[in-house]
Protein backbone atom coordinates (compact mmCIF):
# COMPACT_ATOMS: atom_id res chain seq x y z
CA UNK A 1 0.00 0.00 0.00
CA UNK A 2 1.46 3.41 -0.91
CA UNK A 3 2.53 5.78 1.85
CA UNK A 4 -0.38 8.19 1.21
CA UNK A 5 -2.85 5.34 1.71
CA UNK A 6 -1.15 4.12 4.88
CA UNK A 7 -1.25 7.64 6.32
CA UNK A 8 -4.97 8.06 5.58
CA UNK A 9 -5.74 4.68 7.13
CA UNK A 10 -3.76 5.62 10.24
CA UNK A 11 -5.64 8.91 10.63
CA UNK A 12 -8.97 7.11 10.20
CA UNK A 13 -7.99 4.60 12.89
CA UNK A 14 -7.51 7.33 15.51
CA UNK A 15 -10.67 9.25 14.66
CA UNK A 16 -13.41 7.65 16.75
CA UNK A 17 -16.12 9.52 14.84
CA UNK A 18 -15.18 7.70 11.62
CA UNK A 19 -15.77 4.16 10.43
CA UNK A 20 -12.11 3.17 10.04
CA UNK A 21 -12.94 -0.10 8.25
CA UNK A 22 -15.09 1.77 5.75
CA UNK A 23 -12.26 4.26 5.21
CA UNK A 24 -9.83 1.37 4.72
CA UNK A 25 -12.18 -0.14 2.11
CA UNK A 26 -12.27 3.12 0.15
CA UNK A 27 -8.49 3.64 0.44
CA UNK A 28 -7.78 0.06 -0.63
CA UNK A 29 -10.18 0.44 -3.55
CA UNK A 30 -8.45 3.61 -4.75
CA UNK A 31 -5.04 1.97 -4.52
CA UNK A 32 -6.14 -1.17 -6.34
CA UNK A 33 -8.16 0.75 -8.92
CA UNK A 34 -5.21 2.94 -9.95
CA UNK A 35 -2.90 -0.09 -10.20
CA UNK A 36 -5.53 -2.09 -12.09
CA UNK A 37 -6.18 0.77 -14.50
CA UNK A 38 -2.49 0.97 -15.37
CA UNK A 39 -2.33 -2.78 -15.90
CA UNK A 40 -5.49 -3.01 -18.01
CA UNK A 41 -4.44 0.03 -20.04
CA UNK A 42 -1.65 -2.09 -21.56
CA UNK A 43 -4.26 -4.23 -23.32
CA UNK A 44 -5.35 -1.43 -25.64
CA UNK A 45 -2.18 0.66 -25.72
CA UNK A 46 -0.43 -2.30 -27.40
CA UNK A 47 -3.02 -1.81 -30.18
CA UNK A 48 -2.05 1.88 -30.38
CA UNK A 49 -5.28 3.13 -28.79
CA UNK A 50 -5.47 5.86 -26.17
CA UNK A 51 -7.88 5.64 -23.25
CA UNK A 52 -10.36 7.90 -25.04
CA UNK A 53 -10.01 6.14 -28.40
CA UNK A 54 -10.70 2.79 -26.70
CA UNK A 55 -13.81 4.15 -24.94
CA UNK A 56 -15.11 5.86 -28.08
CA UNK A 57 -14.57 2.70 -30.12
CA UNK A 58 -16.58 0.72 -27.55
CA UNK A 59 -19.44 3.26 -27.81
CA UNK A 60 -19.31 3.11 -31.61
CA UNK A 61 -19.44 -0.68 -31.49
CA UNK A 62 -22.34 -0.68 -29.02
CA UNK A 63 -24.31 1.72 -31.21
CA UNK A 64 -23.20 0.17 -34.49
CA UNK A 65 -26.69 0.06 -36.02
CA UNK A 66 -27.27 3.78 -35.60
CA UNK A 67 -25.46 6.93 -36.64
CA UNK A 68 -23.38 8.41 -33.84
CA UNK A 69 -22.51 12.09 -33.82
CA UNK A 70 -19.44 13.61 -32.17
CA UNK A 71 -21.77 15.32 -29.68
CA UNK A 72 -23.29 11.97 -28.68
CA UNK A 73 -19.80 10.48 -28.32
CA UNK A 74 -18.79 13.40 -26.08
CA UNK A 75 -21.86 12.80 -23.91
CA UNK A 76 -21.12 9.08 -23.58
CA UNK A 77 -17.42 9.60 -22.83
CA UNK A 78 -18.01 12.58 -20.51
CA UNK A 79 -15.42 14.70 -22.34
CA UNK A 80 -15.53 17.83 -24.47
CA UNK A 81 -16.49 17.79 -28.13
CA UNK A 82 -13.03 19.06 -29.04
CA UNK A 83 -11.44 16.07 -27.25
CA UNK A 84 -13.75 13.74 -29.20
CA UNK A 85 -12.95 15.50 -32.47
CA UNK A 86 -9.22 15.07 -31.86
CA UNK A 87 -9.61 11.39 -30.89
CA UNK A 88 -11.85 10.67 -33.89
CA UNK A 89 -9.39 12.47 -36.20
CA UNK A 90 -6.69 10.06 -35.01
CA UNK A 91 -8.96 7.03 -35.39
CA UNK A 92 -9.76 8.13 -38.95
CA UNK A 93 -6.05 8.69 -39.76
CA UNK A 94 -5.30 5.17 -38.49
CA UNK A 95 -8.07 3.76 -40.69
CA UNK A 96 -10.06 2.57 -37.66
CA UNK A 97 -13.06 4.86 -38.12
CA UNK A 98 -14.74 6.85 -40.83
CA UNK A 99 -16.91 9.95 -40.92
CA UNK A 100 -20.16 9.91 -42.85
CA UNK A 101 -22.14 13.02 -43.77
CA UNK A 102 -25.88 12.94 -43.36
CA UNK A 103 -27.78 12.73 -46.62
CA UNK A 104 -30.39 15.19 -45.34
CA UNK A 105 -28.22 17.68 -43.41
CA UNK A 106 -24.63 18.08 -44.59
CA UNK A 107 -23.70 19.76 -41.29
CA UNK A 108 -24.41 16.50 -39.45
CA UNK A 109 -21.45 14.10 -39.46
CA UNK A 110 -21.57 10.62 -37.97
CA UNK A 111 -18.71 8.34 -37.01
CA UNK A 112 -18.50 4.59 -37.63
CA UNK A 113 -15.83 1.97 -37.07
CA UNK A 114 -14.25 0.50 -40.16
CA UNK A 115 -13.76 -3.25 -40.55
CA UNK A 116 -10.14 -2.76 -39.48
CA UNK A 117 -11.34 -0.71 -36.48
CA UNK A 118 -13.77 -3.45 -35.45
CA UNK A 119 -10.99 -6.05 -35.63
CA UNK A 120 -8.54 -3.93 -33.61
CA UNK A 121 -11.24 -3.30 -31.02
CA UNK A 122 -12.16 -6.99 -30.89
CA UNK A 123 -8.54 -7.94 -30.20
CA UNK A 124 -8.04 -5.12 -27.67
CA UNK A 125 -11.23 -6.13 -25.83
CA UNK A 126 -10.13 -9.76 -25.80
CA UNK A 127 -6.75 -8.75 -24.32
CA UNK A 128 -8.45 -6.49 -21.77
CA UNK A 129 -10.87 -9.18 -20.59
CA UNK A 130 -8.15 -11.85 -20.50
CA UNK A 131 -6.06 -9.55 -18.29
CA UNK A 132 -9.07 -8.96 -16.01
CA UNK A 133 -9.54 -12.71 -15.81
CA UNK A 134 -5.88 -13.26 -14.91
CA UNK A 135 -6.01 -10.64 -12.17
CA UNK A 136 -9.05 -12.24 -10.54
CA UNK A 137 -8.16 -15.91 -11.07
CA UNK A 138 -7.12 -16.33 -7.42
CA UNK A 139 -10.44 -14.97 -6.15
CA UNK A 140 -13.24 -17.50 -5.71
CA UNK A 141 -16.67 -17.03 -7.25
CA UNK A 142 -18.31 -16.47 -3.84
CA UNK A 143 -15.80 -13.74 -2.98
CA UNK A 144 -16.38 -12.06 -6.33
CA UNK A 145 -20.16 -12.06 -5.72
CA UNK A 146 -19.61 -10.67 -2.20
CA UNK A 147 -17.35 -7.95 -3.60
CA UNK A 148 -19.91 -7.00 -6.23
CA UNK A 149 -22.57 -6.79 -3.52
CA UNK A 150 -20.29 -4.60 -1.40
CA UNK A 151 -19.61 -2.32 -4.37
CA UNK A 152 -23.34 -2.00 -4.98
CA UNK A 153 -23.76 -0.84 -1.38
CA UNK A 154 -20.87 1.61 -1.72
CA UNK A 155 -22.49 2.94 -4.89
CA UNK A 156 -25.72 3.47 -2.94
CA UNK A 157 -23.69 5.35 -0.33
CA UNK A 158 -22.16 7.54 -3.02
CA UNK A 159 -25.61 8.41 -4.35
CA UNK A 160 -26.75 9.37 -0.83
CA UNK A 161 -23.74 11.65 -0.38
CA UNK A 162 -24.24 13.24 -3.80
CA UNK A 163 -27.81 14.30 -2.95
N, C-alpha and C positions, 0 to 999 in steps of 0.2 A: 504494500500500500504506500503511495507517495506521502512525503512528509506533510503536505498540506492537508491530506485526508486524515492522517494520524492526529494532527493538531486539532482539527475540527471535532474528531471523535473524542479526544481528551477533554475539550471544553464542554461538550455535551454531557460527558460522564459526571462532571462536577456541578452542572446546573440541575438542581432538583426539580425545577419547574418544567424541564424538558423530558421528553421520552427519548432517552439515550439510545435505546435499541432501534427506534424508528429513525433517529438521526444516522445511526450506523448503517441502516439499510439504504438510506438515500445516498450517503457518502460512498458506500461500496458500489452502488449502482452507477454513480457518476464515474468512478474509477474504472469499473469494468466496461462501461459503455464507451468511454473514450478509447480504451485499448482495443475493444472489439471493433469499433469503427475504423481504426487504423488498419487492423488486420483484414477486415472484409473489403476495405477500399482497394487492396491489392488485386482483388478478383476482377475489377473492371478497369483499373489503371493499366493492367497488362494488356488490355484490349484498346488502349489509348483513349479511354473515356474519362472525362472529369466527373466529379460528383454530380454536377448539374446535368451534364449530358446523359449520364446513366439514368437519372430520375426522369428527365424529359423523354428519353427513349421508352422507358417503362410506361409513361402516360400515353405516349403515341401508340404503343402496342395495345394497351388496354382499351383505347378508343379507336382502334383500327378501322372500324366500319363507318366512322363518322369523320367529317372534316374537323380539324383542330386548329384553331387560330393561335397566334402568339399570345394574345391576351388570355385565352383559356389556359394555355401552358403556364403562364406566369401565375395565374390564380392557383393552379394545382401545385406548382412547385414553391409557392409562397416567396417569390422573388420578383424583382422589377421586370418590366417588359424589355428594358434595354439589356438586362442580363440574359433573358431568354433569346433575344435577337442575336446577341453575340454567340451564345451556345449553339443556336440553330445554324448560324453562319458557318461555324466550324464543322458541325455535323454534315452540312451540305457540301463543304469543301472536301471532306473525307469520303463523300459518296454514300453516307449512311442515311441521309434524309433528303427530301426534295420539297420544294415549295410549289404549290399549285394555286393559281389565281382562280377566283370564283368566276363562273361563266356569267353570272348575273350582275355582280358588282366587282369591278376590277380592283377596287381598293382593298378588298377582302382577300387575304392570302392565307392558305392553310398549309400545314406541314404534315408530311407522311414519311414513315420509314421506307427506305428502299429495300430490295431483297437482301442486299449486302448488309444493310443496317439491321434487319431482322435477324440475320445469321450471327452477326457480331453480338447483338443483344442476347440471343439465345445462349451462346457460348459463355458470355459474361455472367448471365443469370445462373447457368449451371455451375460455374466456378464459385459464385457467391454462395449458393445454397449448399454446395459440397463443403465449403469452408465452414459454414454455419453448422453443418452436420458434424464435422470433425471436432469443432469446439465443444459441442454438447454431447459427444459420444460417451463420456464418462458419467453423465447425469442420467439417472433412471427416469422412466416414463412418469412414475408417480411424483417424483420431485419436479419434473418439468410442469406437470399439471398444477402442482401446489404453487410453483413460481408464477405461472400464468394467473392463477387466482389471486395471489398476493399483488401482482401488478395491476390487476383490475381494481382491487381495493385502493391501491395508491392512486390510480387514475381518478377514482371517485373522490378521493381526498383532494386532488389537484383541482377538480371542478368545483368543490366546495370553497376552496381558498380563492379561486378566480372570481367567484360571485361577489 
